[in-house]
């Protein structure tokens, strides 16, 4: 749901997965579509892409245009990175309490071409986090097992394999849509605070979008991945709205569940949704949602 909704949108050094007791490989997920690689961990989306441009004023100028970087935007060299680079950070106020952060790193890699890294998240900039992943990617230290195939038959949901068949597809990293069966996005976190913050941000940002209105909002008892917890249930009304979402689905109301819960050895933030004209089982959920959650009787 995140991808569609938002389109109507270190320590530097010798870090490696083998040396770090944080065990990021269990939380990080990636998709490589051959031109750009998308990543998600701890509620943060980021990407990397390599271009044939030279790291020169002329070469960078073309890339700035591609990423909507203005001439007036401040470009700074991060001296802690071992590669020649310039980075730009933008902050946009989304709601009264939420800023949307976009960071861009333009890096001259070892092949003397330019790799561009984008980080997008809410709150305050975390440059330590950004540097860590720029280094990991440039040093080819991302484990192969974190990459998901582009075609979906099954997904790794926080350490559990879920069979989906071939009718579902990715709309973003860790975001699956199954036409008429629901949609969900999730992220695996190290702490429950991070997971709760992620779903709170998704809810508040979604609530601030134009094109619909909240009909109802309540806390409901659920069983999420085998654990009893609560979810925030929100119903949005798109009746009469010229909404991209409503136009694509043909639906009038969208039901969304927001959950933050411990799942196995980590914590998961998850946003699950379905339209009023989707397939809804006798238990009151779309089939995709029932793969991970049940309503408590």
Secondary structure, DSSP 8 states (H G I E B T S, - for coil): -HHHHHH-----SS--TTT-TT-GGGT-EEEE-SS-EEEEETTEEEEEEEES--SSHHHHHHHHHHTT--TTS--B--TTSSS-EEEEEEEEEEETTEEEEEEEEEEE-TTSSEEEEEEEEESS--HHHHHHHHHHHHTT-S-GGGEE-SS-SEEEETTEEEE--SSEEEEETTEEEETTTEEEEEEEESSHHHHHHHHHHHHHHHHH-SS-EEEEEEEEEEEETTEEEEEEEEEEE-TT---HHHHHH--SEEEEEEEEEEETTEEEEEEEEEETTS---TTSS-HHHHTTEEE--
